[in-house]
């Protein structure tokens, strides 16, 4: 099975190592902007939400890096404004600020937490039986 990689327009823009996760320092070097710029873009573009690891560090996936490269290209090469980039991605400023978070992922997190607690309980029961 072939996996879709960066769009052709981005391939000519920059190449970067194919990894599962990238830390903010790596992404900063790949994209060519300081880490504080990446954090600022997160506040301006609601669709940009890198995951965080257990210690709270941002962890980017390949799609995040490709998105950041697209944002940089729009801002720096094509001279879009922040608002222009939002519109290009289908979010106006009012939409970006008031767009509600979907409820399903929150329920999935709650369900996962319940499942983990159930597993912990069962493991404790098994441990007590073994002792």
Secondary structure, 3 states (H helix, E strand, C coil): CCCCCCCHHHHCCCCCCCCCCEEHHHHHHHHCCCHHHHHHHHHHCCCCCCEECCCCCEEECHHHHHHHHHHHHHHHHCCCCHHHHHHHCCCCHHHHHHCCCCHHHHHHHHHHHHHHHHHHHHHHHHHHHHC
